[in-house]
Amino acid sequence: MSHVPAAFQTEYKKISVLSKLINQSNPDSLGALEDVHEMMFEYTNLVSQGAIAKSISLQVTRALLQTARDCNVLLRRLPKRSRDTITGNVYQHLRKYASQISEDIIQKRLPRDLKTLGTLLALYETIDPQAGLVLFKELDAVEATGSAMPCMLKAGWTLDQMKEAYERAPTKTDWIQAHMVRAYFENGEPEAAMELYRHMDTHNSKIMNKLDDLIIAEGPVAEAQKVLAKTITAPRSFAIMRLLERLWDSESDMTAQFKVFDRYLQLVLGTSEEPLVGPTRVLVQHIFKAHGQDVQAIEADLQKLARLYESRGGAHTFLLNVILTEMSRAIPTEFDLATKIMVEYGAETDPVSYRVRLNALESVDFEEKPQLVLSLWEARMSLQVPLAALDWIALGRSDKFGSLFNQLWQAVGQPFYRDVMTFHRSYLRT
């Protein structure tokens, strides 16, 4: 690589433009894509000199792909309006550069290298699946079918088109078969998907984990439960949420849902609480849906859920916060039951639990609500834990920043004024 300029050798390895962009004071301003522009400037010079090597074209394409992936990860921290603006601008540049590399391959200014082609199609999957398929068809690149299949799925190819591409692939790799399984599911042919899945002979754990997730989420319910029972890797939470929803649609009895959830707890506990948030919320929602206003039946199932957590070493405070939020939405007048659960599981001294209950009261109205807000606030103040800005914000939300909140806040000199008012202004805009 001695013929490659030093700046190029550095920049294709480290594309940091997105990190700089995110940290700008004005996120709507795209700024300059100096690193990517510099890299592509040097790339263009090398191609014009006929000095490009396939290792360099692969590194360039990988750098563009990494930029697109960084964009997807980093931009989640921005508001949607800013995110759309920046994503559109970044993708505009990436599309231009991907098109340039595609044209160089088509015109044979670059060697037709499978790794570069596969990376380029992976880039197109993110920024422009249709353009990726144009390149795939232009080159008749059957050897890159596995890399093109994600573009086919995103671009909405029909099942017949997917089958044709599958049949033309010179080798039916695990990757290609896995995408064909997904295509069958997405086109309403679960039996065909399961048939192909059963005949796959792969030891690639990454592919099998993704397929297991897919079957848990979309496969026949009985098959999904079997896959969950045998897996040793925790499925992604979306798959469990989807299975719980499908179990609810097929049978309102909670027994099967508890069994699924218990298995998920076995697999996921000890990692972090984050994967539990969605599935726990879905299960609690179903408990309330199943029993309507039957408080005794609700309590029995909530106790059963709490015992599951306890037996698997789960966090009661986290579970309690989910229960309190959903209870406040489903049966807001039953706060005696909420208090009972708090006391039983030792969370009565947790300030977060009171914030959760106050926040949940924002979306409901009933005659006793002001008295309930006041009693919750007095209980929170009685704890041996200083009040924080989040406590006052929760109180404000519970009263929709009305007279009760103002009376209590002003009586003690409007503490945390800046934090509370900043939230209040954003609250009024929503």
Backbone torsions as a table, in degrees:
resi	resn	phi	psi	omega
1	MET	NA	19.4	-176.2
2	SER	-66.4	-23.0	-179.3
3	HIS	-80.6	-7.3	-177.9
4	VAL	-88.8	129.7	179.5
5	PRO	-54.5	145.1	-176.8
6	ALA	-58.8	-39.5	-179.0
7	ALA	-61.3	-37.8	-179.4
8	PHE	-67.8	-43.1	179.9
9	GLN	-58.5	-35.0	179.8
10	THR	-76.2	-46.9	-168.6
11	GLU	-73.3	-32.4	-178.7
12	TYR	-72.5	-16.3	177.3
13	LYS	-86.4	-25.7	-174.9
14	LYS	-137.5	102.0	176.6
15	ILE	-101.3	104.4	-173.7
16	SER	-110.2	8.9	-172.6
17	VAL	-59.8	-36.8	-177.3
18	LEU	-66.9	-36.4	177.6
19	SER	-62.8	-41.6	177.8
20	LYS	-63.8	-43.7	-175.5
21	LEU	-61.9	-42.3	-178.2
22	ILE	-63.1	-33.1	-175.0
23	ASN	-85.4	0.3	177.7
24	GLN	-65.5	147.8	-179.8
25	SER	-66.3	-30.8	177.9
26	ASN	-111.7	97.5	-175.1
27	PRO	-67.3	-14.2	178.5
28	ASP	-75.6	-16.2	-177.5
29	SER	-88.5	120.2	-177.8
30	LEU	-68.5	-36.0	-174.6
31	GLY	73.3	-160.7	-178.1
32	ALA	-109.1	140.1	176.9
33	LEU	-88.9	63.0	-171.4
34	GLU	-56.5	-46.9	-175.3
35	ASP	-62.6	-47.2	-178.8
36	VAL	-68.0	-42.9	179.2
37	HIS	-60.2	-44.2	-179.8
38	GLU	-61.6	-44.4	179.9
39	MET	-60.7	-47.1	-177.1
40	MET	-71.1	-29.6	175.5
41	PHE	-62.1	-47.3	179.4
42	GLU	-66.7	-38.8	178.1
43	TYR	-59.4	-46.6	-179.0
44	THR	-61.0	-41.1	178.3
45	ASN	-61.1	-43.8	-178.7
46	LEU	-65.2	-40.9	178.8
47	VAL	-63.4	-43.0	-178.8
48	SER	-64.5	-27.1	179.2
49	GLN	-87.9	-4.3	-177.0
50	GLY	69.1	22.4	-173.4
51	ALA	-105.0	9.6	-175.1
52	ILE	-78.9	137.9	174.7
53	ALA	-107.4	154.5	-176.8
54	LYS	-64.6	-26.5	177.0
55	SER	-64.7	-35.6	179.3
56	ILE	-72.2	-43.9	-179.9
57	SER	-62.1	-35.3	177.2
58	LEU	-66.8	-42.7	-179.8
59	GLN	-64.4	-40.5	178.6
60	VAL	-61.9	-48.2	-178.3
61	THR	-63.7	-39.0	177.0
62	ARG	-63.5	-38.5	179.1
63	ALA	-64.4	-40.3	177.3
64	LEU	-65.2	-41.3	178.4
65	LEU	-62.7	-42.7	179.8
66	GLN	-64.5	-36.0	177.0
67	THR	-61.8	-43.7	178.6
68	ALA	-62.6	-41.6	179.8
69	ARG	-68.2	-40.4	175.9
70	ASP	-59.9	-39.4	179.4
71	CYS	-58.9	-46.5	-178.3
72	ASN	-63.1	-38.3	-177.6
73	VAL	-75.4	-50.4	-172.4
74	LEU	-71.6	-33.1	-175.2
75	LEU	-74.0	-10.2	176.3
76	ARG	-63.5	-18.1	-179.2
77	ARG	-82.0	-5.6	-176.3
78	LEU	-102.2	155.8	172.0
79	PRO	-60.2	155.1	-174.1
80	LYS	-56.8	-42.1	-177.9
81	ARG	-60.4	-47.1	179.1
82	SER	-66.8	-39.3	-179.1
83	ARG	-60.9	-45.8	-178.9
84	ASP	-64.1	-40.7	-179.1
85	THR	-62.4	-50.1	-175.8
86	ILE	-70.0	-43.3	179.5
87	THR	-58.5	-43.9	179.2
88	GLY	-59.9	-43.0	-179.0
89	ASN	-69.4	-44.5	179.1
90	VAL	-62.4	-45.8	-179.2
91	TYR	-63.8	-32.4	177.6
92	GLN	-59.4	-45.0	177.8
93	HIS	-66.8	-43.8	-178.1
94	LEU	-64.5	-37.7	177.3
95	ARG	-63.2	-40.8	179.9
96	LYS	-62.1	-45.4	-177.4
97	TYR	-71.9	-37.6	176.5
98	ALA	-62.7	-40.6	178.1
99	SER	-63.4	-38.1	178.9
100	GLN	-63.1	-45.8	179.3
101	ILE	-66.1	-40.3	177.8
102	SER	-58.2	-46.9	-179.2
103	GLU	-63.8	-37.0	178.1
104	ASP	-64.4	-35.5	177.6
105	ILE	-71.1	-44.9	-179.4
106	ILE	-61.1	-42.2	-178.8
107	GLN	-83.6	4.9	176.4
108	LYS	64.3	25.6	171.3
109	ARG	-79.3	-17.2	173.8
110	LEU	-120.7	147.5	174.5
111	PRO	-66.1	146.8	179.0
112	ARG	-81.6	86.8	-175.2
113	ASP	-101.3	130.1	-174.7
114	LEU	-62.2	-39.4	-178.6
115	LYS	-66.0	-43.1	178.2
116	THR	-64.2	-43.7	-179.5
117	LEU	-62.8	-42.9	178.8
118	GLY	-63.7	-40.8	178.6
119	THR	-66.6	-39.1	179.2
120	LEU	-64.0	-41.1	177.6
121	LEU	-67.1	-34.8	175.5
122	ALA	-64.6	-37.3	175.5
123	LEU	-64.4	-45.3	179.3
124	TYR	-62.9	-32.9	177.6
125	GLU	-55.8	-37.0	-178.7
126	THR	-80.6	-43.2	-168.9
127	ILE	-101.8	-27.0	-175.8
128	ASP	-170.1	79.5	-176.3
129	PRO	-56.6	-37.9	-179.3
130	GLN	-61.5	-42.5	179.1
131	ALA	-64.7	-35.2	176.8
132	GLY	-62.2	-38.3	180.0
133	LEU	-72.7	-30.7	174.3
134	VAL	-60.7	-45.6	177.6
135	LEU	-63.0	-44.2	-179.1
136	PHE	-58.1	-44.6	-178.7
137	LYS	-74.9	-36.5	179.9
138	GLU	-60.3	-40.9	-178.8
139	LEU	-89.4	-7.5	-171.7
140	ASP	47.5	50.8	-169.0
141	ALA	-85.1	64.8	-177.7
142	VAL	-62.0	-25.5	179.8
143	GLU	-67.8	-17.1	-179.8
144	ALA	-107.2	23.6	-177.4
145	THR	-56.5	-41.5	-179.3
146	GLY	-59.6	-39.2	179.1
147	SER	-74.0	-27.8	-178.2
148	ALA	-82.2	-21.9	-174.6
149	MET	-60.7	-40.3	175.1
150	PRO	-58.9	-36.6	175.6
151	CYS	-64.0	-40.7	179.5
152	MET	-60.3	-44.7	-179.8
153	LEU	-64.1	-44.2	-178.1
154	LYS	-70.3	-31.2	-178.4
155	ALA	-83.1	-2.7	175.6
156	GLY	79.1	31.7	176.2
157	TRP	-61.0	147.1	178.1
158	THR	-72.0	164.7	178.9
159	LEU	-63.1	-37.3	178.6
160	ASP	-63.0	-40.9	177.4
161	GLN	-63.6	-41.2	179.0
162	MET	-64.7	-41.4	179.3
163	LYS	-62.3	-42.2	180.0
164	GLU	-61.6	-45.0	178.3
165	ALA	-62.7	-39.0	-179.9
166	TYR	-63.4	-45.0	-178.3
167	GLU	-66.4	-32.1	-177.2
168	ARG	-80.7	-15.5	-179.1
169	ALA	-62.3	129.0	-176.6
170	PRO	-64.6	-28.5	178.3
171	THR	-134.3	128.8	179.1
172	LYS	-86.1	79.3	-177.5
173	THR	-69.5	165.4	176.2
174	ASP	-56.5	-41.1	-178.3
175	TRP	-61.7	-45.0	-179.9
176	ILE	-65.2	-44.7	179.6
177	GLN	-62.9	-39.2	179.6
178	ALA	-62.0	-40.8	178.6
179	HIS	-70.7	-30.2	176.9
180	MET	-69.7	-36.8	174.3
181	VAL	-58.6	-46.4	178.3
182	ARG	-61.0	-40.9	-179.4
183	ALA	-61.6	-41.8	177.4
184	TYR	-61.2	-45.5	179.2
185	PHE	-60.9	-46.8	-176.0
186	GLU	-67.3	-19.6	179.4
187	ASN	-106.1	19.9	172.0
188	GLY	73.1	30.4	177.2
189	GLU	-124.1	68.4	-176.5
190	PRO	-63.9	-31.1	-179.3
191	GLU	-64.9	-44.0	178.4
192	ALA	-64.6	-38.1	178.4
193	ALA	-61.5	-46.0	-178.5
194	MET	-67.9	-35.3	178.6
195	GLU	-61.9	-46.3	178.7
196	LEU	-65.9	-41.2	179.7
197	TYR	-58.4	-44.1	-177.2
198	ARG	-66.6	-27.2	-177.4
199	HIS	-92.4	-2.4	177.6
200	MET	-71.9	134.8	178.7
201	ASP	-119.8	85.3	-175.9
202	THR	-130.3	146.1	174.1
203	HIS	-113.5	13.7	178.3
204	ASN	-80.4	104.0	-173.9
205	SER	-64.7	-34.0	-179.5
206	LYS	-63.3	-45.5	179.3
207	ILE	-66.1	-43.7	-178.0
208	MET	-65.8	-36.6	177.8
209	ASN	-63.0	-40.8	178.8
210	LYS	-67.1	-39.4	177.9
211	LEU	-66.6	-39.9	177.0
212	ASP	-60.0	-44.2	176.3
213	ASP	-56.6	-44.7	-177.3
214	LEU	-63.7	-42.9	-178.2
215	ILE	-71.0	-38.1	176.0
216	ILE	-60.9	-37.7	-177.7
217	ALA	-80.6	-37.8	-168.8
218	GLU	-123.6	-16.2	-176.2
219	GLY	-72.3	168.1	174.3
220	PRO	-50.4	140.3	-171.5
221	VAL	-54.7	-43.6	-179.0
222	ALA	-62.7	-41.8	178.6
223	GLU	-66.7	-39.8	179.6
224	ALA	-60.2	-41.5	179.9
225	GLN	-67.0	-36.4	177.4
226	LYS	-65.2	-43.8	179.3
227	VAL	-62.3	-43.5	179.2
228	LEU	-62.1	-37.2	-177.9
229	ALA	-67.1	-31.6	-175.2
230	LYS	-95.4	-18.3	-174.3
231	THR	-68.3	148.8	176.3
232	ILE	-110.6	-1.5	178.8
233	THR	-111.5	134.6	-179.0
234	ALA	-63.1	123.8	175.9
235	PRO	-65.1	160.8	173.9
236	ARG	-69.3	149.5	-172.3
237	SER	-60.5	-32.2	-178.4
238	PHE	-61.8	-34.6	-178.5
239	ALA	-67.4	-41.8	178.7
240	ILE	-67.5	-41.2	178.0
241	MET	-59.8	-42.9	-179.7
242	ARG	-64.7	-41.8	179.3
243	LEU	-64.9	-41.7	177.8
244	LEU	-61.4	-39.9	178.6
245	GLU	-65.5	-40.1	-179.2
246	ARG	-70.7	-35.1	174.5
247	LEU	-64.1	-37.7	178.1
248	TRP	-64.3	-41.3	-179.6
249	ASP	-66.1	-33.8	-175.0
250	SER	-89.6	-27.3	179.4
251	GLU	-159.2	123.5	-177.6
252	SER	-77.1	-10.9	176.2
253	ASP	-61.7	136.6	-172.5
254	MET	-86.7	-6.8	-173.1
255	THR	-58.1	-49.5	-178.3
256	ALA	-64.7	-37.0	179.9
257	GLN	-65.8	-40.7	177.4
258	PHE	-63.2	-38.2	-179.9
259	LYS	-64.6	-44.0	177.2
260	VAL	-61.9	-45.5	-176.6
261	PHE	-66.0	-38.6	178.7
262	ASP	-62.4	-42.1	177.8
263	ARG	-62.7	-41.3	178.9
264	TYR	-63.4	-41.9	177.0
265	LEU	-57.9	-42.9	178.8
266	GLN	-56.7	-40.7	-173.9
267	LEU	-80.2	-31.5	-168.5
268	VAL	-104.7	-26.6	-177.3
269	LEU	-64.4	142.8	-175.7
270	GLY	97.8	-8.8	175.3
271	THR	-95.1	-75.4	175.4
272	SER	-159.1	168.2	179.8
273	GLU	-79.8	-21.1	-173.1
274	GLU	-54.2	-45.6	-179.1
275	PRO	-64.3	-15.7	-176.5
276	LEU	-87.2	-16.6	-171.6
277	VAL	-58.0	-57.5	-175.9
278	GLY	-62.8	-53.7	-179.7
279	PRO	-59.7	-38.9	178.7
280	THR	-62.8	-43.4	-179.3
281	ARG	-63.3	-42.7	179.3
282	VAL	-61.7	-45.0	-178.8
283	LEU	-63.7	-42.9	179.7
284	VAL	-64.7	-40.6	177.1
285	GLN	-59.2	-41.3	-179.6
286	HIS	-67.5	-33.8	176.4
287	ILE	-60.4	-45.0	179.5
288	PHE	-68.0	-39.4	178.5
289	LYS	-64.6	-39.6	-175.4
290	ALA	-66.9	-32.3	-171.0
291	HIS	-112.7	-1.2	177.1
292	GLY	55.9	-121.0	-178.9
293	GLN	-100.3	14.0	179.8
294	ASP	-79.5	91.8	-172.7
295	VAL	-63.5	-37.8	-179.0
296	GLN	-64.0	-43.3	179.2
297	ALA	-66.2	-40.0	177.6
298	ILE	-61.1	-47.6	-179.0
299	GLU	-59.8	-41.5	-178.9
300	ALA	-61.1	-43.8	-179.7
301	ASP	-71.6	-36.1	177.0
302	LEU	-65.2	-38.5	176.8
303	GLN	-64.8	-39.0	178.3
304	LYS	-62.5	-42.6	178.1
305	LEU	-63.5	-43.4	179.6
306	ALA	-62.1	-38.4	178.6
307	ARG	-66.2	-35.7	175.6
308	LEU	-60.1	-48.2	178.0
309	TYR	-57.8	-45.1	-177.1
310	GLU	-62.2	-42.8	-177.5
311	SER	-68.3	-25.9	-179.8
312	ARG	-99.5	4.6	178.2
313	GLY	77.6	28.5	-177.6
314	GLY	-79.8	172.5	-177.0
315	ALA	-92.4	116.8	-177.6
316	HIS	-69.0	-36.5	-178.2
317	THR	-62.4	-43.8	177.9
318	PHE	-60.5	-48.7	179.5
319	LEU	-60.1	-43.5	-177.8
320	LEU	-60.5	-40.7	-179.2
321	ASN	-63.2	-39.0	176.2
322	VAL	-64.6	-46.1	-179.3
323	ILE	-60.1	-46.2	-177.1
324	LEU	-63.4	-41.5	179.8
325	THR	-62.1	-49.1	-177.5
326	GLU	-69.7	-34.8	177.4
327	MET	-64.2	-40.0	-178.9
328	SER	-63.8	-29.7	178.9
329	ARG	-81.4	-38.3	-172.9
330	ALA	-82.9	-49.4	-179.1
331	ILE	-137.8	76.7	-172.2
332	PRO	-61.3	-22.6	-176.9
333	THR	-80.9	-9.3	-175.0
334	GLU	-94.1	51.9	-179.7
335	PHE	-78.4	-14.3	173.0
336	ASP	-62.8	-39.6	178.1
337	LEU	-65.5	-40.9	178.1
338	ALA	-60.5	-43.6	179.5
339	THR	-63.2	-41.1	179.2
340	LYS	-59.9	-44.3	179.6
341	ILE	-64.7	-41.0	178.6
342	MET	-58.3	-47.8	-177.6
343	VAL	-64.9	-43.9	-175.7
344	GLU	-62.4	-35.0	-176.7
345	TYR	-104.8	20.2	168.4
346	GLY	67.2	23.8	-179.2
347	ALA	-103.3	10.1	-176.1
348	GLU	-67.9	-16.4	179.4
349	THR	-98.4	10.6	-176.4
350	ASP	-96.2	114.0	179.8
351	PRO	-58.7	-32.4	-177.8
352	VAL	-60.5	-37.4	-179.3
353	SER	-62.2	-37.9	178.0
354	TYR	-70.2	-37.2	176.5
355	ARG	-62.2	-43.2	180.0
356	VAL	-58.9	-45.7	-177.8
357	ARG	-66.7	-40.9	178.8
358	LEU	-66.1	-44.7	179.0
359	ASN	-60.3	-39.9	-178.0
360	ALA	-65.6	-27.9	-179.0
361	LEU	-70.4	-13.4	180.0
362	GLU	-57.5	-37.5	-170.4
363	SER	-93.4	4.9	-178.4
364	VAL	-127.8	156.2	177.1
365	ASP	-137.8	131.1	173.3
366	PHE	-157.2	165.0	-168.3
367	GLU	-60.1	-38.8	-175.0
368	GLU	-86.6	6.6	-173.2
369	LYS	-59.0	-47.4	-179.0
370	PRO	-57.2	-42.0	179.3
371	GLN	-64.8	-37.2	179.9
372	LEU	-67.2	-44.0	177.7
373	VAL	-57.2	-46.4	-178.0
374	LEU	-64.0	-42.4	-179.0
375	SER	-67.6	-38.3	176.2
376	LEU	-63.8	-41.0	-179.4
377	TRP	-65.9	-41.5	178.4
378	GLU	-64.6	-38.6	177.6
379	ALA	-64.9	-39.9	177.6
380	ARG	-64.0	-41.7	-178.2
381	MET	-67.6	-24.0	-178.1
382	SER	-76.7	-12.7	179.1
383	LEU	-69.7	152.8	178.4
384	GLN	-85.7	44.7	179.6
385	VAL	-133.1	124.9	-178.1
386	PRO	-58.3	146.2	175.5
387	LEU	-67.0	145.6	178.2
388	ALA	-120.0	170.1	179.4
389	ALA	-57.4	-38.1	-178.9
390	LEU	-63.6	-30.3	176.7
391	ASP	-66.0	-45.3	180.0
392	TRP	-66.6	-36.9	177.6
393	ILE	-64.9	-41.7	177.5
394	ALA	-62.0	-41.3	176.9
395	LEU	-62.0	-44.0	178.9
396	GLY	-60.4	-43.1	179.7
397	ARG	-65.0	-40.1	-178.3
398	SER	-61.4	-32.0	-178.2
399	ASP	-103.9	6.4	-175.6
400	LYS	52.9	39.6	178.8
401	PHE	52.5	42.2	-179.4
402	GLY	-92.4	-158.0	-171.5
403	SER	-66.3	-37.2	-179.2
404	LEU	-63.7	-45.4	177.8
405	PHE	-60.5	-49.6	-177.1
406	ASN	-60.6	-39.4	179.7
407	GLN	-62.2	-47.5	-177.9
408	LEU	-69.5	-38.0	-176.9
409	TRP	-70.8	-46.3	-177.8
410	GLN	-69.2	-27.4	-178.2
411	ALA	-64.3	-23.3	-179.4
412	VAL	-115.0	21.4	172.3
413	GLY	84.3	25.3	176.5
414	GLN	50.5	61.2	179.7
415	PRO	-65.4	155.0	-179.8
416	PHE	53.4	42.3	-172.0
417	TYR	-54.9	-48.0	-174.8
418	ARG	-63.5	-46.9	-178.8
419	ASP	-63.8	-44.1	-177.7
420	VAL	-65.8	-43.7	-178.2
421	MET	-69.9	-35.1	176.2
422	THR	-60.8	-45.3	177.3
423	PHE	-65.5	-41.3	-177.7
424	HIS	-59.8	-42.3	179.7
425	ARG	-63.3	-43.5	178.9
426	SER	-68.4	-32.8	178.6
427	TYR	-63.3	-41.2	-179.1
428	LEU	-67.8	-26.1	-178.5
429	ARG	-80.5	-16.6	-177.2
430	THR	-88.4	NA	NA
